[in-house]
């Protein structure tokens, strides 16, 4: 049985791009699960969750209950983080610190690499801190992130691959550098929570936008480290506006709520996004 999922963040209303992703996932499997990715407590809102349910039901989608909410899963993420303890370290650097170190070393930014550091890979500044230095800075209350030592992790797992549209591709663990997998006040990150929850929900076919294809490299590494099942992947095209840009939650005109209130039908939505 093929299990797919749709996992929106409740930080705004769903738009045409979300409709495409949800319908592709719904049509792509035998069983469809919904997940609310609300680890961003500062921006997540309950009324957006209710709006997600309404929009998806209006589109004719149904899903298994109960709906998993990541905000209720912190113990599971903390347990996964504990398993990775020997491969992680606290990082006290700000983005400005990282940029200055790279500039001082004469390295050019890695433009276009979607690794979450605003155009550059983390140079490993805090990886070499002693245990005493780390403990002292943590005890002093400095903010920090938990990074995965990717080189050590990759040495432990050996070469990995992922299955994308029935073809095998090599995993490049260093694509994101020493990726952040948790923070001082949050025992998870997008990458960690995704792999833990896909395994929990039995998702074995991950359908999502092609802009998230690079994330597969670090997520496969985490799956291997945590001995989690390997899903298949099917990254799909993005729905773009007339200027060739991704739709944004800030563009109220293309939200499903606005389109519905303007008289659009679910069939109109499917026709507009080519489904």
SULGI-V605696 format. One line per field, one symbol per residue. phi: phi as a letter, one per 40 degrees, with the letter a starting at -180 (. if undefined). psi: psi as a letter, one per 40 degrees, with the letter a starting at -180 (. if undefined). A space follows every 50 residues. Layout:
BEGIN
phi=???
psi=???
END
This chain:
BEGIN
phi=.cbbabbcccbiccbcccdccccdccccacbbbbbbcbccccbcbccccc ccdccccccgcbacbcccbcccbcccccccccccdcbbacbbccdcdccc cccccgcccccgccbgbfhacccgdcccccdcccccccccgccabbbccc cccccccgdbbbbbfgbcbccbdcdbgcccbabdbacaadcccccccccc cgcbbcbaccccddccccccccdcccfcccccbacbcccbcccgbccbcc cccbcccccccchcbdcccccccgb
psi=hhhiihgihgeaiiadddddddddddeeadhhihhhgfegddeihddddd ddddddddeeiiiiiihhhdeeeddddddddddedeeiihheiidddddd ddddeehiighehgeeffeiihefdedeiidddddddddeehiiihihgd dddddddahiiihhfeihiihgdedeagiheiidehfiiddddddddddd efhehhhiieeedddddddddddddefiihiiighiiihiaeefiiiiee gddeiddddddeeiidddddddef.
END
